[in-house]
Amino acid sequence: MARIAFILPVSGGGGGAHSVVQEVTAMRALGVDATILVNEKNIGSFKKNYSRFGWVATDVGVFTGPKDLGETLTNFDMVVATTNTSVHSIAEAFAIAKNPIRAGYYVQDYEPLFYEVNSQHWNIAVSSFNILKDCTYFAKTRWLRDIVYAVHMHSVSVVVPSIDFGIYHPTRRSPGDKRVISAMVRPFTPRRAPHRTMRILARIKAKYGDQVEIRTFGGDLPDLHVFKVPVYNGIEVMGSLLQTEVASLLQQTDFFLDLSDYQAFGRTAAEAMACGAISLAPVVGGASDFIEDGRNSFLVDTRDEAEIFTVVERMLSMSGEEIRLMRLAAIESVMGFTPIAAALSELRAFGFA
């Protein structure tokens, strides 16, 4: 079986890193010689963030730069980029590596959208699609497949997304009269629309009062203040949570709101559904791959705050039986997103299965 290295120059904690760790763990369970290589700056935080995966402490590799990476890659048959910067590191490393190595690019978001057009970071992100020859491109959603093909004319294999069902699963809930709403409010990421999300939550609290409990996660109070995201009475700010803490919150959630400008996949919405919550996610992006609007969760044009609030009112008017049935549909729609299924789909995209 081929030896595969995923290049992941991040500290961990985000959805993209979660995917890679889960899926490499699954590949290893399938007998594949797969690992992750992290840059020296981030290796300590990465190992801490994923300490619950036993192999991470001993088998995740570290590299200090392209020369070091090139020497390390001589031990592998395939290397997979996971960010636009890792593509450039791989391209430089290929000039050093002694044996021929296949390349893959795990497109987890369309990263040119992160930056101002024609900025240095934008140019780096755009050029990442042009510098690896005979590269295997793969992504979790049709939206990502289509945008990469439309802009760069690369064929992209759509692979199965993964959810860690060891922590994201339904649990028995304590009965209560209040509906629990949770929302992701990430103040340092503008495309996640933290100000819009807080405005909508404030409107919900103003109209429904004690009928709802509202909790946010993704940013601590000092972060919200720095980025001038208002905090309102009656909204509990739970701050930056570990993956296991997010799962515990979602297991006690009735309605999860992600009011981002777009979501390339919509990981937290899918994880919420796996926990038995009903999600509201952006219609722009990849969430439509697993959300059928009004049947298993909801999609909304997040640019229109009036439309958002109308959908929220519809959600909060649902009867107990309607909620029960939609919860079951939500769970069913994502239950196939196992790390093993994701790993197998990636190995097929590589031609290794």
C-alpha positions in Angstrom: 0.0 0.0 0.0 1.2 3.5 -0.9 2.7 5.8 1.8 0.7 9.0 2.0 1.6 12.3 3.8 -0.9 15.1 4.4 0.8 18.5 4.8 -1.1 20.5 7.4 0.7 23.7 8.5 -1.8 24.8 11.1 -2.2 24.6 14.9 -5.5 22.7 14.6 -8.9 23.4 16.1 -10.6 24.3 12.8 -12.9 22.2 10.6 -10.4 21.6 7.9 -7.8 20.2 10.4 -10.5 18.1 12.1 -11.3 16.5 8.7 -7.7 15.6 8.0 -7.0 14.1 11.4 -10.2 12.1 11.3 -9.7 10.8 7.8 -6.0 10.0 8.3 -6.9 8.2 11.5 -9.4 6.1 9.4 -6.8 5.4 6.7 -4.5 4.1 9.3 -7.3 1.9 10.7 -7.6 0.5 7.1 -4.0 -0.5 7.1 -2.8 2.5 5.0 0.6 4.0 5.8 -0.7 7.5 6.2 0.4 10.4 8.4 0.4 14.2 8.8 3.3 16.5 8.6 3.0 19.8 10.5 5.4 22.8 10.4 7.6 23.4 13.4 5.8 26.6 14.5 2.5 24.7 15.0 3.5 21.2 16.0 3.1 21.8 19.8 -0.4 23.3 19.6 -1.4 20.7 17.0 -0.5 17.8 19.2 -2.3 19.4 22.1 -5.5 20.0 20.1 -5.6 16.3 18.9 -4.2 14.6 22.0 -7.3 12.3 22.1 -6.0 10.6 18.9 -3.3 8.4 20.4 -1.2 8.2 17.2 -0.8 12.0 16.9 1.6 12.2 19.8 4.1 9.8 18.3 3.5 9.5 14.5 2.8 13.1 13.3 5.9 14.4 11.6 7.4 17.9 11.7 9.2 20.0 9.1 11.1 23.2 9.3 10.9 24.4 5.7 10.9 23.3 2.1 14.4 21.7 2.2 13.5 19.7 5.2 10.2 18.8 3.8 11.8 17.7 0.5 14.1 15.3 2.3 11.2 13.9 4.4 9.0 13.3 1.3 11.6 10.9 -0.1 9.9 8.4 2.3 6.5 8.8 0.7 4.7 7.9 -2.6 2.0 10.6 -2.4 1.8 14.0 -0.7 -1.4 15.9 -0.2 -1.7 19.7 0.3 -4.5 20.9 2.6 -4.1 24.7 2.3 -2.9 27.0 -0.4 0.4 27.7 1.4 1.1 24.0 1.7 0.8 23.7 -2.1 3.7 26.2 -2.4 5.7 24.3 0.2 5.2 21.1 -1.6 6.2 22.7 -5.0 9.5 23.9 -3.4 10.1 20.5 -1.8 9.6 18.7 -5.0 12.7 20.3 -6.4 14.6 18.6 -3.5 12.9 15.2 -3.2 14.8 12.5 -4.9 12.1 10.1 -5.9 9.0 10.8 -8.0 6.0 11.7 -5.8 2.4 12.0 -6.7 0.6 15.2 -5.5 -2.9 15.8 -4.3 -4.8 18.9 -3.2 -7.5 18.6 -0.6 -9.6 21.7 -1.5 -11.4 22.4 1.8 -12.5 25.9 0.9 -12.0 28.2 -2.1 -9.3 30.2 -0.3 -9.0 33.1 -2.8 -12.3 34.3 -1.3 -10.5 34.9 2.0 -8.4 37.8 0.7 -8.7 41.1 -1.0 -8.5 40.7 -4.8 -5.0 41.2 -6.2 -3.4 41.3 -2.7 -0.3 39.2 -2.1 -2.3 36.5 -0.2 -4.9 36.4 -2.9 -2.2 35.9 -5.6 -0.6 33.1 -3.5 -4.0 31.4 -3.1 -4.9 31.7 -6.8 -1.5 30.4 -8.0 -1.8 27.4 -5.8 -4.1 25.9 -8.4 -1.4 26.2 -11.1 1.9 24.9 -9.7 1.5 21.2 -9.0 1.6 19.1 -12.2 -0.6 16.0 -12.6 -2.3 16.9 -9.3 -5.3 15.0 -8.0 -7.8 17.6 -6.8 -10.6 16.5 -4.4 -13.2 18.3 -2.3 -16.2 17.6 0.0 -18.9 19.4 -1.9 -20.2 19.9 -5.4 -20.0 23.7 -4.8 -16.2 23.5 -4.4 -15.9 21.1 -7.4 -17.8 23.5 -9.6 -16.0 26.7 -8.5 -12.5 25.1 -9.0 -13.5 23.8 -12.5 -15.1 27.1 -13.5 -12.1 29.3 -12.5 -9.2 26.9 -13.0 -10.5 24.2 -15.4 -9.3 21.4 -13.0 -11.5 18.3 -12.6 -12.2 17.7 -8.9 -13.3 14.4 -7.3 -16.1 14.9 -4.8 -15.3 12.8 -1.7 -17.4 11.9 1.4 -17.2 14.4 4.2 -16.4 13.1 7.7 -18.0 13.6 11.1 -16.5 12.2 14.3 -19.4 10.2 15.5 -17.5 9.3 18.6 -18.4 12.7 20.0 -21.1 14.0 17.6 -24.2 11.9 18.3 -27.6 12.3 19.9 -28.0 12.0 23.7 -31.1 11.8 25.9 -32.2 15.4 26.6 -33.7 16.8 29.8 -37.3 17.9 29.2 -37.9 21.6 29.3 -40.2 24.3 28.0 -37.5 26.5 26.5 -36.1 26.1 23.0 -32.3 26.1 23.0 -30.6 28.0 20.2 -26.9 27.9 19.6 -24.9 29.9 17.1 -21.3 30.2 15.9 -20.0 33.7 16.5 -16.4 33.8 15.3 -15.4 37.5 15.6 -12.0 37.2 13.9 -13.4 35.7 10.7 -15.4 38.3 8.7 -17.0 35.7 6.3 -18.6 34.0 9.4 -20.7 37.3 9.8 -20.4 37.7 13.6 -22.1 41.1 13.7 -25.1 39.8 11.6 -25.4 36.7 13.8 -25.5 38.8 17.0 -28.1 41.1 15.5 -30.3 38.2 14.6 -29.8 36.6 18.1 -30.7 39.9 19.8 -33.9 40.1 17.7 -34.8 36.5 18.7 -34.3 37.3 22.4 -36.3 40.5 22.1 -39.3 38.7 20.6 -39.2 35.4 22.4 -37.7 36.3 25.8 -37.8 33.5 28.3 -39.2 31.1 25.7 -35.6 30.6 24.4 -32.1 30.1 25.7 -29.4 31.4 23.4 -25.8 30.4 23.5 -22.8 31.3 21.3 -19.4 29.8 20.8 -16.4 30.5 18.6 -15.0 33.6 20.4 -14.4 34.7 23.9 -15.7 38.0 25.3 -12.4 39.8 24.9 -12.3 38.8 21.3 -15.9 40.1 20.8 -14.9 43.4 22.3 -11.7 43.8 20.2 -13.7 43.2 17.0 -16.6 45.4 18.2 -19.2 42.6 18.1 -21.9 43.7 20.5 -23.0 41.4 23.4 -26.6 41.5 24.5 -28.4 40.6 27.7 -29.8 37.1 27.7 -27.3 35.7 25.3 -24.7 33.4 26.9 -21.2 33.7 25.4 -19.6 30.3 25.9 -16.4 31.4 24.2 -13.8 29.3 22.3 -14.7 25.6 22.9 -12.8 22.4 22.4 -14.3 19.9 19.9 -15.7 17.8 22.7 -17.3 20.9 24.3 -18.9 21.9 21.0 -20.4 18.4 20.8 -21.8 18.7 24.3 -23.4 22.0 23.5 -24.9 20.7 20.2 -26.3 17.7 22.0 -28.5 20.1 24.1 -29.4 22.3 21.2 -32.8 22.5 19.4 -31.8 24.9 16.7 -28.2 25.7 15.4 -27.7 28.8 13.4 -24.8 29.4 11.0 -25.3 32.7 9.4 -22.0 32.9 7.5 -21.8 34.6 4.1 -21.2 31.1 2.7 -20.0 27.7 3.8 -17.8 25.6 1.5 -19.1 22.6 3.4 -20.9 23.6 6.6 -19.2 21.2 9.0 -20.8 22.6 12.2 -24.3 22.5 10.7 -23.7 18.8 9.8 -22.3 18.0 13.2 -25.3 19.7 14.8 -27.6 17.5 12.8 -25.6 14.4 13.8 -26.4 15.4 17.4 -30.1 15.7 16.7 -30.3 19.5 16.3 -32.0 21.3 13.4 -29.6 23.6 11.5 -30.1 26.8 9.6 -27.2 27.2 7.1 -26.3 29.5 4.2 -27.8 28.6 0.9 -24.6 29.7 -0.8 -22.0 27.0 -0.7 -22.0 23.3 0.0 -24.6 22.7 2.7 -27.2 22.0 0.1 -25.4 18.7 -0.4 -26.9 17.4 2.8 -29.7 19.9 3.8 -33.0 19.6 2.0 -34.7 22.8 3.0 -37.6 22.4 5.3 -37.3 18.6 5.5 -34.2 17.9 7.5 -33.0 21.4 8.3 -33.2 24.9 6.7 -31.2 26.9 4.1 -31.4 30.7 3.9 -30.0 33.6 1.9 -27.9 35.0 4.7 -27.5 38.3 2.9 -31.2 39.0 3.7 -31.7 39.5 7.5 -35.5 39.7 7.0 -35.5 36.3 5.4 -33.3 34.9 8.1 -35.7 36.1 10.8 -38.7 34.7 8.9 -37.1 31.3 8.8 -36.2 31.5 12.5 -39.9 32.3 13.3 -40.9 29.3 11.3 -38.5 27.1 13.2 -39.7 28.4 16.6 -43.4 27.9 15.6 -42.8 24.1 14.9 -44.7 21.7 17.1 -42.9 19.1 19.2 -43.9 16.4 16.8 -42.6 18.4 13.8 -39.3 19.0 15.6 -39.0 15.3 16.5 -39.5 14.2 12.9 -37.1 16.8 11.5 -34.5 15.8 14.0 -34.7 12.2 12.8 -34.4 13.3 9.2 -31.4 15.5 10.1 -29.6 12.6 11.8 -30.4 10.3 8.9 -29.1 12.7 6.3 -25.6 12.8 7.8 -25.2 9.3 9.2 -23.2 8.2 6.2 -20.4 10.8 6.8 -18.2 8.3 8.6 -14.4 8.8 8.6 -14.0 5.3 7.1 -16.4 6.2 4.2 -14.4 9.5 3.7 -11.1 7.7 3.8 -12.2 5.1 1.3 -13.6 7.8 -1.1 -10.2 9.6 -0.9 -8.2 6.4 -1.6 -10.4 5.8 -4.6 -9.7 9.3 -5.8 -6.0 8.6 -5.5 -6.4 5.3 -7.4 -5.4 3.3 -4.3 -8.7 1.5 -3.8 
